[in-house]
Amino acid sequence: MLARTFSGAVSGIDARIVEIEVNLSPHGRTPPGMESAVSIVGLPDTAVKESRDRVFSAFASSGIVPPRGNLVVNLAPAGVRKEGAAFDLGIALGILAANGALDAEKLGRCGILGELALNGAIRPVCGALPVAAALAASSGIERIIVPDANAREAALAANGRVPVYAAANLAEAAEIVSSGGGRECRASIEHYLEETREDQPDFSEVKGQLLARRALEIAAAGGHHVLMAGSPGTGKTMLAMRLPGILPPLTPAEALETSRIHSVLGMLSGDRPIVDVRPFRAPHHTISDAGLIGGGREPRPGEISLAHNGVLFLDELPEFRRAVLEVLRQPLESGSVTVSRAAGACTFPARFLLCAAMNPCPCGRGYVELGCQCKLEEIRRYRAKLSGPLLDRIDLLVELPQLSPEELTSAPPGEASATIRERVMAARERQYARSRAATGREFCNSRLAPRQLREFCTVTPTQELMLREAIRRFKLSPRAYDRILKVARTIADLAGSEKLRDEHLFEAVNYRNCRALGTERHI
C-alpha cells in the first residue's frame, strides 16, 4: 500500500516542501536487489538514514506492532539533499498509513515535522519557522503537526492560514491525524512585540562620554556604522551594549525575518519563539570568516546574519584577522551576503548596524602620560590592520577620552535610553516619509542611493567650498564624502531641519577626523 505526507527541507533560511512517500510490499514480492526491510531514498544524509532505527524503536516503545514486509521511503524531490532528523515523525506516520493503521487520505493533507526519540517522544527540530511557513503556503495542507517546543514558532509562521497542532509523542501525533483535532496552538507576533523588556541596559548608567553618546544617537537615527577608539576602561563596550536600546522597536515583518534566521540555527525557544528585540551579537576576535559571514558544506548563516536588523559589535577590531575583516566590505554596502559552496549558493540577509571598538595602540594606553611606551612603528603597524576601504565604509569615527576623577565620582546620570529613543524614532520617521514620497519604499539615510543623495542633501556654494577643504585636508575618498553628506542629513533630521546647515556639516566632517586612527602617538 502507498501512503504519503509532507514535510520540509531547510535551504539557507528558506524551506522547500518535501513529499514523504512510503510503499509497503508484502513478503514474497521483494524488489530485486533490496537487501533490507527498509530502504530510504531521495538523497538522504546519514541522520535521515538512521531514522529507520529511531522509528522502529519508537514503534516498540509506543506499543505499535511494526509492519511486516519491505518498505521503501522516498523523499521527493529526489534531487534535493535531505539533512537532519526532522523527517522522523513523517516517516513513522507514513509507515503506519501504508500498513493501514492510519487513514492515508487524511495523512496526505498533513504537514509533519519532528525528530523521534527511542521512547516515542517527539524532540524539537531546527528550522521549524521557515518549514511551517512553506507548508502553510502550500495548497492541500490542512493541518501542521510539530513538536511541543516548536508549536508557537510554527504557529507564528502559519499566521492562522493553517491550524498548527502540538504533539508530545508518536501516539498523540497519530491521534491528531485520525481525529483531525488535538492541542491546537495559536500565537501572535504583535503579542510578543507588545511585551515590554525591562532587562535592557540603559544609557543612564553611562557616565560622561558625551561625544560618544552623541555619535551613537546619530548612528541609531540614520543606521550609520560607527567605530569607537579609546583606552581600555573608557566605556566602549558599555556604550555598545546600550546601542540596541535606543533603536526603534522591531516591526512584525522585521521580527519574523530575523526569527527565521535564528530558527534555522535552533536558537529559538518554546517560551520565546520569536526574536522580539533588536539582536546584539559580539563575536570573539578569533572567529573565522565562515563563522562571521556564514558557510559550511550546506551553507548556514553566520554572525552578521544573526545580527540582521540589530547590532554587530566587534570589540578589539584590529585583533581580528585581516581576511575576516575584509569579508565585511560587501555586506556593509549591500545588506546581504551570498555564500557559494559546491552544494549550491545561498543569500542571507545581513543588514546590521556595525559598532566597532579599538585601542589607540597595542598596549592600549595610547597616551605618554598614561604610560604608553609603544614605538611609532608598532603603532603604525597596529593601526594599519584596518584597511582604508573598510574604514571608508564606517560613517562615524569617534575617540573616547579618559574620564576625569570628577566625572567618575560625581557626574550626574545621563539621559535614559527611552528619551534618546524618542528622538531617534522621530528622526527615522522623517527619513521614512521622505524616502516613501520619493521611491515608495522606507529606508534610512545610510541607504541613500546617489540619486536620493543629490536630492536630499543639497549644499550651498559656501558649504561646498568647506567640503572641498575637508576633502583635501583629510584626504577623503569619494565614498567618505558621500558618507559625510548622509551623516549630515541624519544630524539635520535629529534637529528637525529640512535643510543642511553649516553646523550639521561641520559635525559630520568632525566624525571623519579621529586622532586614534592617525600614525602619530598621542601627546
N, C-alpha and C positions, 0 to 999 in steps of 0.2 A: 504494500500500500504506500502511496506517496502522500506526504504532508509537507506544508511549507509555512514559514513565518518570516518576519522581517526584523533586522537589527541594523547596526550602522558601524562603519569603519572610519576612524578619525584620520583626516589628511590635513596636516598643518593645524589650523584651528577650525577647519570646517569638517563636515562629515558626509560620507556617501552611504546611501541606502544599500544594505547587503541582504539579499534574499537567501534564507536558510532552507534548503530543500533536503528532505530526508526520505529515502526509499528503503523499505524493508522487504527483503526477499526471503521466503521460507527456505529451510534446508532442502537440499536436493536441486536447487536452481541457482547455485553459486556462480556468479560470473567468472569466466576464465581468468586465471592469473591472480585472483583475490586470495591473499594469504591470511587475512584476519577477519574477525566477525564484524569489525567496524572500520570503515575507511573514510577519512576526511579529506576532501579535495577542494581546490579553488585557491591555490597559493597560500596555504596556512603556514604560519610560523610555528616554532616549537611549542609555544604556550597554547596555541589553538589545537595542535595535535594532541597535547596532553589532556585536553578537555575530555577525551574519551574515558580516561581513568577517573577523573573527578565526577563525571556524570554517573557512571555506573556505581561508584562508591556512594554517591548521594541517593541513588535509587535504593541501594541496600539499607542505608541508614533511615530512609523515609518509609520503609516497608513496601516499596514498589517492586513487583516482580519484573525483572528486565525482560525484554522481548527475546525470542529465540529465532535466530536467522541471521542473515547477512545485511548489515546496514551500510548504506552509502550516504554520507552527508556532503552536500555540495554547497559551497559559499559563493554565490554569484553576485557581481560579475567575476568570472574566474581569473581575469587578467589583473585584478587589483589585489595586492598583497594584504593579507589579514593578519593583524597582530593583537596579542593580548588575550585575556581570559573573559572578555565581555560577552562572548558568544555562547558561553556555557549554558546559561538558562534557556536560550532559544533552541540550542541543540537538544537539550533534555526534553523540553516540551514538544519539540518536533518528533522525537523518538516515540514519546507517549502517544501522539496523534497518529503516527504511522502504525503503531501497534493496536489502534482502536480504543485506547484508554481515554482519549480526548477527542472532541469534535474538531476534525481537521478544517472544516469550513470556518468555524469561529476563530481558530488559531491563525488562519490565513489573513484575518483582519486585525491582527495584533502586532505592535512593535515591542520588542523584548530586549532587555539589556540586563546583564548581571553575571557575576562570577559565582560559581558554586563552591562551597566548602565540602569537605568529605562527609560531614554530618547532614548535608542537605540545606544548610543555611545559605543565604544569599549575601555575598560581600559587595561593597561598593566598587565602582569602576571609575576610571578617568574618562573625561570627555562626555559625560552624560548630558551636559548642556547642549553642545552642538549636535550630538546624535538625536536627542529628543526634538530639537528644532527641525532637523531634517525629516524625522518620522512624522511630526505634526503637520509638516507642509506636504507630505506625500498623500496622494489620493488613495482611498481604500483602507487607510489605517483608522480604526475606530477607537482603539484604546492603546495606551502605552503602559507596560509593566516594567518597573525598575526596582532596585534595592531600596530599603528604607532610607539609607543615608543619602541616596541621590534623588529622593522623591521631590523635595522642594525645588531643587536645582532643575529637574526635568519639567516641573510644573511651570516654573518661570519661563522656560524656553517654549513650552507648548502654548502658553498665554491664553488658555481657555479654548483653543481650537479643537483639541482632542483631550479627553479625560486621562489623567495620569494616576495609576494605582501603585501603591507601595506594597511590596511583598517581603516577608522576613525569611521565608524558606520555600523550598520547591513545592511542597504540598499546597501552600497558600497561593502560589503563582498558578498552579493547575486549577485551583478552585476559582480564581478570577477569570480564567479562560472559560471554564464551564458555565459559571453563573452569569458572567457579563458584568459583575459588580465586585465590590471589595472596599478597601480603605482608599478612597479617592483623596488625592492631595491637591490643594489649591494654594497658590501663592501669588503675591502681587509685588512687582518691582517697587512701585510707589510706596508700599507699606514699609519696606526696608529703608528706602531713602529718606522717609519722613522721620524715622527714629533718630534722635539726637545722640551723638557720641561725645561723652564728657572726658574721655581719656586722651584727647589730643593735646600735645604740647602747645603751650601758649606763648606768644611773643611778649607778654607782660613779664615773663620770667627772665628776659634778656636785659642785662644792664649795659648802658652805653651803646657804642657802635651805631650811631645814628646814620652814618653814611651807608653802612651795610644794610641796615634795616630799610632805608630808602631804596637801595638798589634791588632788594628782594621784592619790595612792593611794586616797583616798576616791572620786574621780571614776571611777577604773577599777573599783573594787569595786561601785559602785552604778549605773554607767552615767550619771553626772551630768555635765552641761555645766559648763565652767569658764572663767573669764576671769582672766588674769594681767595686772596693771598694774605697771609699773615703768620706771625709766630705761633707756636703751639700755645693753647690756652686763651686765645683771643676770642673764642666763641664761634669759630667757623662751623663746626659740627652742630652746635646748639642751634645756630640760626637756620642751618639747612633742614634740620628735623622739624622746624616750625613752618617751613615754607608750604607744605600741603594744607595747613590750617587756614591760610589766607587765600587759597584758590577757591573759585566758585564751586558749590556742590556739584556732584556728578548729575548729569541728566539721565533719564531712564535709558536712552539709546547708548550713552557712554558707559553706563554701568553694565549693560548687557554685553557690549562689545568687549569691555575689559574682563568681565567674568568668563567669557568664552575662552580667553587665553589661559586664565587660571584654572579653568575646568579641565582643559586638555592635559595639564600637568598635575592634576589631582590635588589642587591647593584650596579647593572649596570644602567647607564642612557642612554637615547636615543642619547645624544650628544657624549658620550664616552662609546660605547658598549663593550669595552674590557679593561682589566687591562694591560696597556701598560708600566708601571714602576713597579719596584720591590715593593711588598707590605711592609708596615711598620705598624705593629699592636702593640699597647701598652695598654693592658687591665689593669684595676684598680686592686689593690691587694685584693679587696673584691670579686672578681669573684669566681664562684663556679667551681667545677671540670667539671660539664656538660657544663658550658659556655666556659671552656678552651679547652676541647677535643672534645666537641660535645655531643649531646644527644637529649632527648625528646621522646615522645611516638613513633613518626616516626622520627628516628634519623636524625639530621641536623648537618652540620659542625660547629665546634667551632673555637675559635681564632687561634689555632695552624694550622688549615687548611686554614683559611683566610690569614695566613702568609706564606702559601706554596710558595716556590721559592722566598721568601723575608726574612724579619727580624721580629722576635718576640722579643719585648723589654719588659722585666719585671723589672720595677723600684721598689725600696724598696723590694727586693727579700725576706728577712726574714719576711716581714709583710704578705706575702701570707700564707694561711693556709697550714699546713704540708701535709694534704691529697691532696691538689690541686697540690703542687709541686711534690709529688711522682708520680702522674699520668703522668708526663712528661718523666719519665725514659724510657719507652718503645718507644714512638715516637722519642726521641732523638737518639736512636740506629737504628730504622728500617726505619724512614722517612714516616711512615703511622700509622694510629690508627684505630682500629676496635671497633665500638660501638655496643654492643648487647642489644637488648630490646625484649620484648615479641612479638612485631610485626616483628622482624627479626634483622639481623645483617648487618651493613654497614661498609665498609672500606673506610676511607677518606685519601687522600694524605696529608702528613704533613712534607715535607722536608723543614725545615726552618733553618735559622741561629739564634740561641739564643744569644741575647745580654742582659745580666742582670746587675743590679746595686744595690749596698747596701751601707749602712753606716757602719763604723767600730764598732759602739756601739749604744745602744738605744738612747742616746742623740744626736748622730750624729757627735759630735766634734772629739772624738777618741784620742785626744792628751791632756795631762795635761796642756801644755802651752796655749791651746785654751779654757781651762775652763772645760774639761771633769771631772765630778765627779762620773761617774758610778762605782759601786762596781765591783770587779773582778767576783763575782758570776753572776751579771747581764750581764756582757759582755759574759761570757761563755754560759749563757742560751740563749742570743740573737743569738750568732753565731751557737749554736747547733741546731737552727731551720733548718739549711741546712744540710741534711744528707750526709754521706760520699759517698754513691752510686750516689747521684745526682751530687756532686762536681767532682766525678771521670769522669762524662760524659761531663764536661766542660774542654775544652782544654787549655784555656788561662785565668790565674788569674792575674790581674794587679791592682796595687794600684795607686791611683791618689793623689799626694801631694797637699797641699795648694799652690796657686800661690803667688809669691813674689810681692810686690808693683811695682817693676820694670817691671816684666812680664805683669802685668795688664795694666800698663800705657804706656809702650814704646816698648813692644815686636813687632817685625815686623810680617806682615801677614804670615801665614803658607802656605804650598803647597795647591794648588787648588785641588778640587776633581777630575777634569779631568786628572790632572797629575798623581795622585795616581791610578786612574782607569786604565790608560795605563799600569802601572806596574802590576797591578792585572790581567788584561786580558792577558798579556804576560806570567805570571806565570801559569794562568789557561790553556793556550794553550799548555804549556809544559806538564802539567798533563794530559790533554786530549789526546795528542799524545802518551804519554807513556801508558796510560790505553787502548787506542784504539788498539795499537800494541799488547798488552798482552791479552786482553779479547774481543776485538771487540766492546766494549762499552766505553762511555766517562763518567768519574766521577772525583770528586775532591779527594785530598789527605785524607780528613776527612772520606771518604768512602772506604778506602783501606781495603780489606779483609786480613786475616792473611797471606795467600799465597803471595799476592802482597806486603805486608809489608816486608816480608823477602827478596823479590826480589828487591824492590826499595829502601830499607832503610838498606843496609848493612853497618856495622860498623867495624872499625879496632879493634885489641885486646886492644890497648890503650884506645880507645873510650869506649869499653865495660867495662873496669875497672872503668872509670869515671862514667858510668851509674850505675854500681853496687853501687858505693859510694853514688850516688844521691838517689838510692832506699833505702839504709839503713838510710841515714841522714834525708830524708823527709818522710820515712815510706810510700812509694808509693805502690799502688796496681798494679797488672799486667795490668789492664786496663789503669791506669795512665801512666805506662811505654810505652804501645803501643801509647798512645796519644802524648807522648814526641817525639817518632820517627816520627809520622805523621806531627807534627808541625815543626820538624827539616827539614823534606823533603820539606815542603812549604817554609821555610826560604831559603833553598838551591835553590828552583825554582825561588824565587824572586831575588836571586843573580845570576841566570843563571848558576848554578853549577850542574853538573850531580852527583857528589859525595857529601856525607855528610861530611862536615869539622868540626873540633873541635869547631869553633865559632858558627856554626849552632846548634850543640847540646847544648853548654853552654847557648845560648839564649833560646832554647826550655825548658831546665831544669829550667831556671830562672823564667819562667812563671808558674811553679808549686809552687813557694815559695812566697806566699803573706802574709805579716805580719798581714794584716787586718782579716785574717781567723784563726789566732792563738788564744790562750786563754789569752795572756798577754795584758796588757794595754800599748798603745804606750807611750814612754817617750821621 
